[in-house]
Amino acid sequence: MPDVDPPTGAAPAVDPPAGRGLLAGRTVLVTAAAGSGIGSATARRCVQEGARVAISDRHERRLRDTAAELAGLTGVEPLAVVCDVTVEDQVQAMIDAVVEQYGHLDVLVNNAGLGGTARVAEMTDEQWHRVLDVTLTGTFRCTRAALRHMLARGRGAIVNNASVLGWRAQQGQAHYAAAKAGVMALTRCAAVEAAPAGVRINAVAPSLAMHANLAKVTDDELLSTLAAREAFGRAAEPWEIANVIVFLASDYASYLVGEVLSVSSQHP
């Protein structure tokens, strides 16, 4: 069979699918849900799938704006909790607020993360520790607090946002890649501990999802290069990542434990 060159140009983005009630009756908490990224897209998709959604972020104004947007979809103002995932007391207060408001927590989506670009030889301890504290240790803090509630109930699901950089190399991303690889390892280890109690923990690993916040902090040339590596010739829409998060949170993923699903169209 002759070799076939990959298609050139970008395939058009498809429209988001209609909700199917995959999370009907569930209470879902999404961290770092303010703004225009994967977190806010996940909160919207969870609402569209019938969930009661609570959101958190450390940016109070953007959090209020996102809550107002979600209220416009449902007519109900969601619980919005200001939370810095690097502060243990705030993390515990966030989980307590959700349980107090809704009675229980069914699903936690750990979306909080911090990037940046620095080569290893020039990277400071502060740059390293800040990315690891938000992205990896923040995920651990939220997972720990949620598990204390879910294990006692004997049910629940946690979905962590990792990255393909947990597997792949990219210059200037050693701290972020190490943190995301740690999220993958945390996912697997926590999952085998939680599974006997009926709690599932899995993760998604996106390659490139385009949103306004990413565009502000990433060079246009680099974004174009990364998009060109994707088989579709474009970045994912945030809701395309959110769809996989919803799947992992739903009963359709009832036998998935400790898995990291790559959400990528990247080709060699």
N, C-alpha and C positions, 0 to 999 in steps of 0.2 A: 504494500500500500504506500503511495507517495506521501511525503511529508506535507502537512497542511499548515500554512502560516496562520498565526492567530489573527482574528479580525482586527482591523484598525478602526480608530474612532471610538466614541463612547456610546454605549447602549443607553437608550433613554430610561430614566427612572420610571418604575411602575407606580400605580396609585396604591395607597394603603388599603388593605382589605377591610371589609366590614367586621365589626365585632361579632363574636359567636358565643358570648357568655361563658368563656373559658374560666373566668375568675368570679363568676356570680356568687355573691354572698361572702366573698373573702375580704379580709382586711389586709391591705398591703402598705408597707412603709418603704418609700424610696428615698435614699439619701442623695445629697447633692442634686436635687431635682429642680433647682431654679435655673432660669436662663433658657438656652436653646439647644442644649446637648442631649446626650443619651438619657440622662436622668429625667428631664422634663418630658421627653418623648415616651419614656417608659410609663411615667405617671399618666399621661394621656391614654396610652394603649390599655393600661390596667382599668381606667375608668370606662373606656369603650368596651372592655370585656366584662363589665359588671361589678368590678371591685369597689369597695370603699377604700379610698386612698388617703394616706397621710404622707406629707412630704417634709423634708428637712433640707436645710442649707445653712451655711454661715453668713450668707449675704441676705440681710433682712429685707431690703427693698425688693430685690429680685424675687425673693421667696413670696412676698405679698403679691407681686404681679403674677407669678405662676399660679398661686392659689386662686386669684381672681379669674384667670383663664380657665382653670379646671371647674370653678363654680359656674362659669358660663356654659360648660358642656352638660352639667348635671343639675344645675339649680341649687346645689348644696355646697356650701363652703367647706373645703377639706381642712383637716387639722394641719397646720403649718408650724413646725417647730424650728426655731433657730438653734443650730447645733454645729459646733466645731468638733470634728471627730478625733482631734488630737487631745481633747479634754475629757477624761473619763467621766467626771460628774455630769457633763452635758450629755454624753452618750446615754448614761443610765436614765437621766431625766427625760430624754427623748422617748426611750422605750416605755418608761412609766406613763408618760403622757398619752401615748397611743393606747395602752392597755386601759387607762382610766377613761379615755374618750369612747373607745369602741368595745371594751370588754375583753379583747384578746388580740393577738397578732398572729395572722396566718402566714404571711409572706414578708420577708425582708429582702430588699434589693440593695446590695452594697455597691453604690455607684461612685462614692467619693474617691477622688484621686487627684494627684498633682503631677504635672509634667515639668518640662524645662529642658534646656539643651546646654550641655557642658561636657567637654572632653575629660577623660579620667585624669590626665596629667594636670589639668587646670581646675578641677572640681574641688570646691571647699567642703570641709566637714559639714558646714551648715547647709549647703545645697543637698548633699547626700542625705543627711538626717531628716531634712524637711520633707523631701519626696518620700522617703521610706516611712516617716511617721504618719503622713496623711494617707498614702496609698496602701501600704501593707498593715501597719499597726492600727490605723483607723479601721480597716476592714476587720481586723482581729477584735478590736474593742466592741464594735457593733455586733459582730457574730457572737461573741461571748455573752453580751447582754441579752440578745434575742434568744439564744439557746437556753438560758436559765428559765425563760418563760415557756418556750416551746417544748423543752424536754419534760417539764412538769405536766403539760397538757397532752403529751404523747402524739403530737402532730405539728406540722409546719414545713415550710420550705424557705431556703435561703439561696439567693442567686447572686454571685459575685461577678463584678465586672473586671476581667483580666485584660489581656492584650496579646496579640500574636508576637509582640516583642518579648514575651516570656519565653518564646521559642527561638526567635530570630534576632539577628544582630543588626543594629543601626548605629551609626556614629553619633556620639553626643548623647546617647540615651542609656548609659550604663546604669544610672540610678533608677530610672523609670523601669527599665527592663528587669533589673534585679527585684524591684518591688513587685512587678506583675508576675514574675516567676514565683516569688514568694506567695502571692495570692493563690496561684495554682496549687502550690504545695499545701497551703493552709486549707484550701477547699477539699483536697483529697483526704487529708488527715482528719479534719473536723467531720467530714462526711462519714467515715467509717465509725467514728465515735457516736455520731448522732443517729445513724440508721436504725439500730436496734430499738430506739424509742419512737420510731415512726417519723423522724425528721429528715428531710432530704436536703443536701447541700450540693450545688453544682455551680458552674461558672460559664460565662461566655468570654470569648477572646476575639474581639473585633480587630480588623486590620486598619481600616481608615473610614471614619464616619465624619462627614462634613457638617459643620455648624458654625455659627457666628463666632463663638468664643475661640474655637480652634483657628479660624481664619485670622483672628486678631494677633495671635501669638506665634504663628508659623509662617515662614517665608513662602510666598506664592510659588516660587520655582520649585521648592521642595514638595509642596502639596501637589503640584502638577506631575512631578516625577513619581511620587507615590501612587497617584491616581492612575498613571499610565501603566503601572505594574499590575493593576487589577484586570482580570479577564474581561470585565464589562467596560473597562476604560474610564471608570468614574469611581468616586468614593461612594460608600453606602449612605443612604439617608438615615438619620438617627432612628426613625421608626422601624427601619429594617433590622436594626440591632434589637430594638425593643420587642419586636415580634418573637425573637428567639428567647428573650428573657421571659416573656409571658408563657411561652411553651414550657420552659423549665419550671416555672412556678405552678403550672397547671397539672391536672390529673393525667394529661397525656404523657407526662414524663414520670409516671409513678414508679418506674423501675430504674431510673437513672440516679446514680449515687456517685458523687466524687468525680463526675465527668466535666471536662472543659471543652465546650463546643466552639470550634473556630467559626466565626462569622466573617468570611472572607471570600473574595473571588480571585485572590492573588494566584498567579501562575509563575512557574520558574523563570 
